[in-house]
């Protein structure tokens, strides 16, 4: 069964008593082409007469392709023979028209060419209509809040991996920019941020302790190293003043944890075997040279 998705549409320029008849299976895309493509008759006519491009008026829809061809011919003839309008169409109608099917590569190539060609105009238009667009977008978002939220939720679920990859890529490419932005936001909202963190910790004490514990276990070596470097002078001074006590403590600790220390050394050796053997080899070589 042939699909019924063809439509007949018209464009009217009442002040010039002119009409254009067309047919399409995709009104939205076809209208965009009429408005923006310089080769289109409707674009040329509107530009030459310095008027805004009219809106598309659908006069028939739900037609098969063959019916659409016949009805286009009918309406062009009807306007020519029985109406006061001047018909802009140059043919009798019924030809295969509408949107040209393009590959993704061709579509992207055309988009780039068009963007480059109209760059200055697009920039000028954006500056002139920036505030208007912002208000329009805000009003639309407010009026369709629920729909937008549902759509975004569905999109996030369906494109979870793609979103994650894009976010990761963006963060890697803009690391410094993000860091500066976060730093600036933090500096501007330091007190407020501190209050929020404090409040969250108060409400989530147990969870916060667990997070701290996990973080410490994961970054133990680095944290201890950082702590030592920060308090290096303090540690050296303490060790010098408590040499005997520390020596006694270390001796007791080794005696008490003999097996534990032995196992730790064994694990370290297995994990760094090649490195250790290489160091021993180098050491023996240097010793021979000294002899």
Secondary structure, 3 states (H helix, E strand, C coil): CCCCCEEEEEEEEHHHCEEEEEEECCHHHHHHHHHHCCCCHHHHHHHHCCCCCCCCEEEEEEECHHHHHHHHHHHHHHHHHHCCCEECCCCCCCCCCCCCCCCHHHHHHHHHHHHHHCHHHHHHHHHHHHHHHHHHHHHHHHHCHHHHHHHHHHHHHHCHHHHHHHHHHHHHHCHHHHHHHHHHHHHHCHHHHHHHHHHHHHHCHHHHHHHHHHHHHHCHHHHHHHHHHHCHHHHHHHHHHCHHHHHHHHHHHHHHCHHHHHHHHHHHHHHCHHHHHHHHHHHHHHHHHHC
